[in-house]
């Protein structure tokens, strides 16, 4: 049976409530049913193809329907799709845990599995709090940065600072403090403010959580690695955990495998998701030290166990795909090859700086942002740009007045040029 975009759109709107969407918009804005994906493109049911410039919400690394990953997924599906992860284990999870420990900064020696980025953040927050509780201390305060975003479950939302998502739930959220962000103020000022927060709440703070180098949902605001180095020292001074939320920036997005590498630091907790399965399946992990692990290691009746569970924890299919993802990084020398693409993106986006309606062009690795100026929120300029680009076969999804590029690593220079040139023509004629 043949389907059309319109048929499927109407069927969808009859039943589905989409994320981050005001559904009333779809009275006028077409919802696009996607039939298939291949390499850098996604295809609708009317035969149109779109260059996927945001990696399908920052997850796709090696293109759609990647042959190598497909094969590994198929092999695993024919062997074991899933089993309970309490009291059982399997080789894909063991292999993945060992490889992640080897790849990540030192002192990250244990892995806890979950199924999405928000859950990973929740686990790190809970584990940080309970670590001190198990040692006889109550430290109920969590510190994060202004303009931060860590997810939309209740704990993750509490440590975020995105009013659009958070404000409605303020009355029922955890107690948190937002320190000044080095992406918004001078680094010295940000460090001084963080020190003041930690000093005034000495003995009450369990952890500081940050998005290393790029505050992605916070309009792609960026800062230097030196802040992380100084923050690590502050956390050590006041005896609090440092949580690195690399859900969005891990796996090569910032130009190194993990953003923390650029600051030469080891966080106490490292949260990973999104690119871990190259956009195939939900999976997340939290890495931490043996010292943290030992705080929960006890006889059953001591009550110090960490009781956090998800039905699909350590899913065998997702772990197999994650191992395939790491294979590609290793065998294709991805981080090194991306350096040329990073330079090319930087070169092509310089022309945006000459436009009167562009405030700033910023880039960290494979993440580039074009911030516009002179537009009110009511104009919804990002939506207009999205629609214009889509008509030309380019899929971008601006954050308000901030256009960003976060393409899969398989993009060719020709595709990078199309992405940037198409966007430039639209912005220059607004």
C-alpha positions in Angstrom: 0.0 0.0 0.0 1.3 3.4 -1.0 1.3 6.2 1.6 1.6 10.0 1.2 3.0 12.6 3.6 -0.5 14.1 4.0 -2.2 10.7 4.8 0.4 9.9 7.5 0.4 13.4 8.9 -3.4 13.3 9.5 -3.1 9.9 11.1 -0.3 11.0 13.3 -2.1 14.1 14.5 -5.1 12.0 15.4 -3.1 10.1 18.0 0.4 11.5 18.9 1.6 14.3 21.1 5.1 15.2 19.9 8.0 16.4 22.2 9.1 20.1 22.4 6.1 20.9 20.2 3.1 23.2 20.4 0.7 20.9 18.6 -1.5 23.8 17.5 1.4 24.9 15.2 0.6 21.8 13.0 -2.7 23.4 12.0 -0.5 25.4 9.6 3.0 23.8 9.8 3.1 20.5 8.0 4.4 17.5 10.0 6.8 15.5 7.8 6.6 11.7 7.9 10.0 10.2 7.3 10.0 6.9 5.3 13.7 6.0 5.4 17.2 7.3 6.1 20.4 6.7 4.1 23.8 8.1 4.9 23.5 11.9 5.3 19.8 12.1 4.2 16.3 11.4 5.4 13.5 10.8 2.9 9.8 11.5 3.2 6.9 9.6 1.6 6.6 12.1 -1.3 10.1 11.4 -2.5 11.7 14.5 -1.0 15.1 14.1 0.7 16.6 16.3 3.4 20.3 16.8 4.4 20.3 16.0 8.1 22.4 18.9 9.5 21.6 18.3 13.1 22.2 14.6 13.3 18.6 13.8 14.1 18.7 15.7 17.4 22.5 15.4 17.9 22.6 11.6 18.0 23.6 10.3 14.5 27.3 10.1 14.0 27.9 7.8 11.1 24.9 8.3 8.9 21.5 6.6 8.6 21.4 2.9 7.9 25.1 2.4 8.4 26.0 -1.0 6.9 28.5 -2.0 9.6 26.2 -1.0 12.5 23.2 -2.7 10.8 25.1 -6.0 10.6 26.2 -5.9 14.2 22.7 -5.1 15.3 21.3 -7.9 13.2 23.8 -10.4 14.6 23.0 -9.4 18.2 19.2 -9.6 17.5 19.7 -13.2 16.3 21.5 -14.1 19.6 20.0 -12.1 22.5 17.8 -9.0 22.3 17.5 -8.3 26.1 17.7 -9.8 29.5 17.2 -8.5 33.0 20.4 -6.8 34.2 19.9 -7.5 37.9 21.6 -10.8 38.6 22.5 -11.4 35.0 25.0 -9.9 32.5 26.1 -10.4 28.9 29.2 -9.9 26.8 28.1 -6.8 24.9 27.7 -4.9 28.2 31.0 -6.2 29.6 32.9 -5.3 26.4 31.3 -1.9 26.3 32.0 -1.1 30.0 35.7 -2.1 29.6 36.2 -0.1 26.5 34.6 3.0 28.0 36.7 2.8 31.1 39.8 2.6 28.8 38.7 5.5 26.7 37.6 8.0 29.3 39.7 10.1 31.7 41.6 8.3 34.5 39.8 7.4 37.8 36.6 6.5 36.0 36.6 2.8 36.7 33.0 1.7 37.0 30.0 1.9 34.7 26.3 2.2 35.6 23.9 1.7 32.7 20.6 3.5 31.9 18.7 4.3 28.8 18.7 8.1 28.2 20.6 11.2 29.0 18.2 12.5 31.6 18.3 9.2 33.5 22.1 9.3 33.5 22.0 12.8 35.1 19.5 11.5 37.6 21.7 8.6 38.5 24.8 10.9 39.0 22.8 13.3 41.2 21.4 10.4 43.3 24.7 8.7 43.6 26.5 11.9 44.6 23.9 12.6 47.3 23.8 9.0 48.7 27.6 8.8 48.7 27.7 11.4 51.5 24.6 10.0 53.1 26.3 6.6 53.4 29.2 8.4 55.1 26.9 10.1 57.6 26.5 13.5 55.9 23.5 15.2 54.5 24.3 17.4 51.5 21.0 18.3 49.8 22.3 21.1 47.6 23.3 20.7 43.9 25.1 23.5 42.0 24.9 24.0 38.3 25.5 26.9 35.9 23.2 29.6 34.6 21.9 28.8 31.1 22.4 25.1 31.7 20.3 22.2 30.4 20.6 18.7 31.8 17.3 17.0 30.8 13.6 17.0 31.6 13.1 14.4 34.3 12.6 16.1 37.7 16.1 16.0 39.1 17.7 16.9 35.7 15.3 19.7 35.3 16.1 21.0 38.8 19.7 21.5 38.0 18.9 23.1 34.7 18.4 26.8 34.1 16.1 26.9 31.1 13.0 28.8 32.1 11.0 27.7 29.2 11.2 24.1 30.4 11.6 24.5 34.1 9.6 27.4 35.5 6.2 25.7 35.6 7.6 23.0 37.9 9.6 25.2 40.3 7.4 24.4 43.3 8.2 20.7 43.2 11.9 20.7 42.2 15.0 19.9 44.2 17.0 22.6 46.0 19.6 23.9 43.5 21.8 26.9 43.0 22.9 28.3 39.6 26.4 29.8 39.5 27.4 32.2 36.8 28.3 30.6 33.5 31.7 31.2 31.8 29.7 31.1 28.6 27.9 34.3 29.6 30.4 36.2 31.8 34.2 36.5 32.1 35.9 33.3 33.3 37.4 34.9 36.3 34.0 36.3 37.3 32.4 32.8 36.9 35.1 31.1 39.0 34.8 33.8 41.7 31.1 33.3 41.8 31.4 29.5 42.0 33.8 29.8 44.8 31.5 32.1 46.7 28.6 29.7 46.3 30.7 26.8 47.5 32.1 28.8 50.4 28.7 30.0 51.6 27.3 26.5 51.4 30.3 24.6 52.6 29.4 21.1 53.8 25.9 21.3 52.2 26.8 20.8 48.5 27.0 17.3 47.2 28.0 18.1 43.6 28.5 20.6 40.8 27.2 19.6 37.4 28.3 21.2 34.1 28.1 20.7 30.4 31.7 20.8 29.4 32.6 23.5 26.8 29.2 23.9 25.1 25.8 24.6 26.7 24.0 23.1 23.8 20.3 23.6 24.6 21.3 27.0 26.1 21.6 28.5 22.6 24.9 26.8 21.9 26.9 29.1 24.3 30.5 28.1 24.5 33.5 28.5 26.9 37.1 27.6 27.2 38.6 24.4 28.8 40.5 26.5 31.3 37.3 27.0 33.3 37.0 23.3 33.7 40.5 23.0 35.0 39.9 25.7 37.6 36.5 24.3 38.5 38.1 20.9 39.1 40.4 22.5 41.6 37.5 24.3 43.4 35.6 21.1 43.7 38.6 19.4 45.2 39.1 22.3 47.6 35.5 22.1 49.0 35.2 18.3 48.8 32.3 18.2 46.3 31.8 16.0 43.3 32.2 17.3 39.8 29.7 15.8 37.4 30.4 16.2 33.7 27.3 16.0 31.6 28.7 15.0 28.2 25.4 13.6 26.9 25.4 16.1 24.0 29.1 16.9 23.7 30.7 13.4 24.1 32.0 11.1 21.3 33.9 13.7 19.3 31.5 16.6 19.1 33.9 19.1 20.6 36.9 17.9 18.5 38.2 15.4 21.1 36.5 12.1 22.1 35.4 13.7 25.3 35.3 17.4 26.1 37.0 17.0 29.5 40.1 15.8 27.7 40.7 19.4 26.5 41.0 20.6 30.2 43.1 17.5 31.1 40.7 16.7 34.0 38.8 13.7 35.4 35.3 14.4 36.6 33.9 12.4 39.5 31.0 11.3 37.3 30.8 11.3 33.5 27.3 11.1 31.9 27.2 9.8 28.3 24.4 9.1 25.9 23.2 10.4 22.4 26.2 9.5 20.2 27.0 6.4 22.2 24.9 4.3 19.8 25.4 6.6 16.8 21.7 7.4 16.8 20.4 3.9 16.7 19.0 2.9 20.1 18.4 4.5 23.5 21.4 4.0 25.9 23.2 6.0 28.5 26.0 5.3 31.0 27.5 7.0 34.1 31.1 6.4 34.9 32.6 7.0 38.3 35.5 5.9 40.5 36.2 2.8 42.6 36.1 5.0 45.7 32.5 6.0 44.9 31.6 2.4 44.1 33.0 1.3 47.5 30.7 3.6 49.4 27.8 1.5 48.3 29.5 -1.9 48.8 28.1 -3.5 51.9 26.2 -6.3 53.4 22.6 -6.2 52.3 21.1 -5.3 55.7 23.3 -2.2 56.0 21.0 -0.2 53.7 23.7 1.4 51.7 22.9 -0.2 48.3 22.2 2.0 45.3 18.7 1.1 44.3 18.2 2.6 40.8 16.9 0.5 38.0 15.4 0.7 34.5 13.7 -2.2 32.7 16.1 -1.8 29.7 19.3 -1.3 31.7 22.2 -2.7 29.8 20.1 -3.7 26.8 22.1 -6.1 24.7 21.0 -4.6 21.3 22.0 -1.1 22.4 25.3 -2.3 23.9 26.2 -4.2 20.7 25.5 -1.1 18.6 27.6 1.0 21.0 30.4 -1.4 20.6 30.0 -1.1 16.8 30.1 2.7 17.2 33.4 2.5 19.1 34.7 0.1 16.4 34.1 2.8 13.8 35.9 5.4 15.8 38.9 3.2 16.2 39.1 1.7 12.7 38.3 4.9 10.7 40.4 7.3 12.8 37.3 9.6 13.1 38.7 12.1 15.6 41.7 12.9 13.4 39.7 13.0 10.2 37.2 15.4 11.7 39.9 18.0 12.1 39.8 18.8 8.4 36.0 19.1 8.5 36.2 21.4 11.6 38.6 23.7 9.8 36.4 23.7 6.7 33.2 24.6 8.6 35.2 27.4 10.3 36.4 28.7 6.9 33.0 28.7 5.3 31.1 30.3 8.1 33.4 33.4 8.3 31.2 35.2 5.8 28.3 35.2 8.2 30.3 37.7 10.3 29.9 40.4 7.6 26.1 40.3 7.7 24.3 43.1 9.7 21.8 40.7 11.2 24.5 38.3 12.7 25.7 39.0 16.2 28.3 36.2 16.5 29.7 33.1 14.9 31.1 30.6 17.4 32.5 27.1 17.0 33.8 24.2 19.2 34.8 21.2 17.2 31.9 19.9 15.1 29.4 22.3 16.7 29.0 25.7 15.0 26.4 28.4 15.9 25.3 31.5 14.1 23.6 33.9 16.5 21.3 36.5 14.8 20.3 39.9 16.2 17.4 42.3 15.7 14.6 39.7 15.9 12.0 39.5 18.7 10.8 36.1 20.1 7.4 36.8 18.6 8.8 36.8 15.1 9.9 33.1 15.5 12.7 33.8 13.1 14.1 30.3 13.7 10.9 28.7 12.4 11.0 30.8 9.3 14.6 29.8 8.6 13.8 26.1 9.2 10.9 26.3 6.7 12.9 28.1 4.0 15.9 25.6 4.4 13.6 22.6 4.3 12.2 23.7 0.9 15.8 23.5 -0.4 16.4 20.0 1.0 18.4 21.2 4.1 17.2 20.2 7.6 18.3 22.6 10.3 16.4 23.3 13.5 17.4 26.7 15.0 17.2 27.4 18.7 15.1 30.6 18.5 17.4 33.1 16.9 20.5 30.8 17.0 21.2 28.7 14.0 23.5 25.8 14.6 25.2 23.1 12.6 25.9 19.7 14.2 26.2 17.3 11.3 27.0 13.6 11.2 30.7 12.9 10.8 30.1 11.3 7.4 29.3 14.6 5.8 31.4 15.3 2.8 32.8 18.7 2.1 30.3 19.1 -0.7 27.5 18.4 1.9 29.0 20.8 4.4 29.2 23.5 1.7 25.5 22.9 0.8 24.5 23.1 4.5 26.3 26.4 5.0 25.7 28.1 1.7 22.0 27.4 1.8 21.7 28.8 5.3 23.8 31.8 4.3 21.6 32.7 1.4 18.5 32.5 3.6 20.0 34.6 6.4 21.4 37.2 4.0 18.0 37.8 2.5 15.9 38.0 5.7 
